[in-house]
Amino acid sequence: MTNFTKHLMIAAAAMLSAAGMAEAQTIKAEVPFGFRAAGTMLPAGSYVWEEGRAPGATAVFKLTNEETRNSIFTIPIAHTTGNPGATPTLTFECSGHDCSLVRVTPGDGSSYRLHTPDLGKDSHSRLAVIRAVLVTR
């Protein structure tokens, strides 16, 4: 992850803290394996994914491990809309034992693609899709 990307994420998180979240979408999932998200290795566990957006701003996401309370922030690299009411999911791309969070679908018709490390052209990869639940707060 470049310094520019890290600074952008820090600025976005600070902006959300100062401005408050105008829109919020929260899902919860049990992830049974360690994985990488936003350049950080995270352990298996229960995670809460919160979507936040200050008025007129790009979406910023916070992923929190419920046991450790450690959080990371990330900004999606692509956003699509589709099937409202679809099951909320977290999608991981795995190569061997290394997995990275690549897509989040909160169940409101949106789907967010995340930056992921290059697995290499000779790597065999597979997708793991974890069902999540929508959390109302």
C-alpha positions as CSV (number, residue, x, y, z in Angstrom):
1,M,0.0,0.0,0.0
2,T,1.4,3.4,-1.0
3,N,1.8,6.2,1.4
4,F,-0.6,8.2,-0.6
5,T,-3.3,5.5,-0.1
6,K,-2.6,5.4,3.6
7,H,-2.9,9.1,3.9
8,L,-6.1,9.2,1.9
9,M,-7.6,6.5,4.2
10,I,-6.6,8.4,7.3
11,A,-8.0,11.7,6.0
12,A,-11.2,9.9,5.0
13,A,-11.6,8.4,8.5
14,A,-10.9,11.7,10.1
15,M,-13.5,13.4,7.9
16,L,-16.1,10.8,8.9
17,S,-15.3,11.2,12.6
18,A,-15.7,14.9,12.3
19,A,-18.7,15.1,10.0
20,G,-20.6,12.0,11.3
21,M,-21.9,9.3,9.0
22,A,-24.8,10.5,6.9
23,E,-25.6,7.0,5.6
24,A,-24.7,3.8,7.3
25,Q,-24.9,0.2,6.3
26,T,-23.6,-2.4,8.8
27,I,-23.2,-6.2,8.3
28,K,-21.7,-8.9,10.6
29,A,-19.9,-12.1,9.5
30,E,-18.0,-14.9,11.1
31,V,-14.8,-15.4,9.1
32,P,-13.3,-18.9,9.8
33,F,-9.8,-18.1,8.4
34,G,-7.2,-15.3,8.6
35,F,-7.2,-12.9,5.7
36,R,-5.7,-9.7,4.4
37,A,-7.8,-6.4,4.0
38,A,-6.4,-3.0,3.2
39,G,-2.9,-4.3,3.4
40,T,-3.3,-5.7,6.9
41,M,-3.4,-9.3,8.1
42,L,-6.5,-10.0,10.2
43,P,-7.2,-13.2,12.3
44,A,-10.2,-15.4,11.9
45,G,-13.1,-14.2,14.0
46,S,-16.3,-12.2,14.1
47,Y,-16.3,-9.0,12.0
48,V,-18.5,-6.0,11.7
49,W,-18.4,-4.1,8.4
50,E,-19.7,-0.5,8.6
51,E,-20.3,1.7,5.6
52,G,-20.0,5.4,6.2
53,R,-20.3,8.4,3.9
54,A,-20.2,12.0,4.8
55,P,-22.6,14.1,2.7
56,G,-21.3,14.3,-0.8
57,A,-18.2,12.2,-0.1
58,T,-16.9,8.8,-1.2
59,A,-17.8,5.8,0.8
60,V,-15.3,4.7,3.5
61,F,-15.6,1.4,5.3
62,K,-14.6,0.3,8.7
63,L,-13.9,-3.4,9.4
64,T,-13.8,-4.3,13.1
65,N,-12.8,-7.5,14.8
66,E,-15.4,-8.0,17.6
67,E,-13.0,-9.9,19.9
68,T,-10.0,-7.6,19.7
69,R,-11.8,-4.4,18.8
70,N,-9.1,-3.7,16.2
71,S,-10.3,-1.8,13.2
72,I,-9.1,-1.0,9.7
73,F,-10.4,1.6,7.2
74,T,-10.6,1.1,3.5
75,I,-12.0,2.8,0.4
76,P,-13.5,0.8,-2.4
77,I,-12.0,0.9,-5.9
78,A,-15.3,0.1,-7.7
79,H,-19.0,0.2,-6.9
80,T,-21.8,-1.5,-8.7
81,T,-25.6,-1.7,-8.1
82,G,-27.7,-4.7,-8.7
83,N,-30.1,-6.9,-6.8
84,P,-31.6,-5.2,-3.7
85,G,-32.4,-7.8,-1.1
86,A,-29.5,-10.1,-2.1
87,T,-27.9,-11.9,0.8
88,P,-25.1,-9.8,2.4
89,T,-21.7,-11.4,1.7
90,L,-18.0,-11.0,2.1
91,T,-16.0,-12.5,-0.8
92,F,-12.4,-13.5,-0.5
93,E,-9.8,-14.6,-3.1
94,C,-7.5,-17.3,-1.8
95,S,-4.3,-18.8,-3.1
96,G,-3.0,-21.6,-0.9
97,H,-3.6,-20.4,2.7
98,D,-3.4,-16.7,1.8
99,C,-6.8,-15.0,1.5
100,S,-7.7,-11.4,0.7
101,L,-11.1,-9.6,1.1
102,V,-12.0,-8.6,-2.5
103,R,-15.7,-7.7,-2.5
104,V,-18.4,-6.7,0.0
105,T,-22.1,-7.0,-0.9
106,P,-24.1,-5.5,2.0
107,G,-27.5,-6.7,0.6
108,D,-28.9,-3.3,-0.3
109,G,-28.2,-3.8,-4.0
110,S,-24.6,-2.4,-3.8
111,S,-21.4,-4.3,-4.3
112,Y,-18.0,-2.9,-3.5
113,R,-14.7,-4.2,-5.0
114,L,-11.6,-3.7,-2.8
115,H,-7.9,-3.4,-3.7
116,T,-6.2,-6.7,-3.4
117,P,-2.6,-7.8,-3.7
118,D,-1.5,-9.5,-7.0
119,L,-1.4,-13.3,-6.5
120,G,0.9,-13.7,-9.5
121,K,0.0,-15.1,-13.0
122,D,1.0,-18.6,-12.1
123,S,-1.1,-18.8,-8.9
124,H,-4.2,-20.9,-8.7
125,S,-6.8,-19.1,-6.8
126,R,-10.3,-19.8,-5.5
127,L,-13.1,-17.7,-4.1
128,A,-14.6,-18.1,-0.7
129,V,-18.0,-16.4,0.0
130,I,-19.0,-15.9,3.6
131,R,-22.7,-15.1,4.3
132,A,-23.2,-12.1,6.5
133,V,-26.2,-10.6,8.3
134,L,-27.5,-7.1,8.2
135,V,-27.2,-5.4,11.5
136,T,-29.6,-2.5,12.5
137,R,-28.2,0.0,15.0
